[in-house]
Amino acid sequence: MSQRRHPEARQTKESALYIVATPIGNLGDISSRALAVLGSVDMIAAEDTRHSARLLQHYGISTPVTAYHDFSPEARESALLDRLARGETLALISDAGTPLISDPGYNLVVRVRAAGHKVIPVPGPSALVAALSSAGLPSDRFVFEGFLPARRAARVQHLQGLQNELRTLVCYESPHRIVATLEDMLDCFGPARQVVLCRELTKTFETIHGDSLSNLLPWIQADENRQRGEFVILIAGATVNPDQQEEDDEAHRILTLLLEELPVKQAAAMAARITGQRKNQLYRQALAMQTGPAETRKLPEP
Ligand code: SAM
């Protein structure tokens, strides 16, 4: 594709660092402003130059590219600052999505702002926002945890600290740890807590699947294909009253057992008699346990 000219190109003449979001899978998800900025700055700083070469090539962008990541020597950062001091314009991109969101760039942005240069966001894709906007969990307030600790003991300790968080929790997870992390979440949050898995967003095998933790774990364990690719995990916030949470977990355990033997309607009626909870609510819960409540879209698996 040939390089596009855009009115934004004129604006990049003022010295500044542009923070440019790039697609998280579907190359079509890049804004015309992002293309104009990438095509007109003096230099692009990229997390991985080989990775970004594919995107830039696809859009016919021939701007010089230099590597910049969190482990870059300080001298690399200083060289970028020198360029800004000379009046040049720079763009920062990461491998996918929005830089600085679990991606490199924080130190650079701090130094560029401290030196008095402009930092200009060019917003676009981020797996965090894509997942939150389509999972069907409360999105008015949420907590983003980035990547959880890789080691199990540290991860469990971290999750225990989040047990009573009322807002929707969002975290990124790698395919190697997805099952272990869901096991830890089951231990820490209880079997009834609703979780939505967003896998391979914007890609061919995009899957958005929600269920209680006690159902989600066997679902993902049942098929290795469901464990492949990139994941965002969203966890419903805790119920306001911790005693209520215990009662909900107990009702969930009872419903799970009854559903093994009885049809949904009878299981809900029996669970209502045992727990004292409302029959209608337990009926809805039992239906969701059988069908998966928040499975908004599921494309064919590999
Ligand atoms: N800066 C990126 C952003 O704005 O989303 C995130 C970068 S972080 C290093 C990469 C993680 O984001 C992946 O391990 C995965 O958890 C999540 N992620 C990125 N792309 C995704 C996608 N297409 N579907 C689901 N999760 C994705």
Residues whose N, C-alpha, C, O or C-beta is under 5 A from the ligand:
A	BS01	SAM	I24 G25 A96 G97 T98 P99 I101 S102 D103 P125 S126 A127 L128 Y172 E173 S174 C198 R199 E200 L201 E230 F231 V232
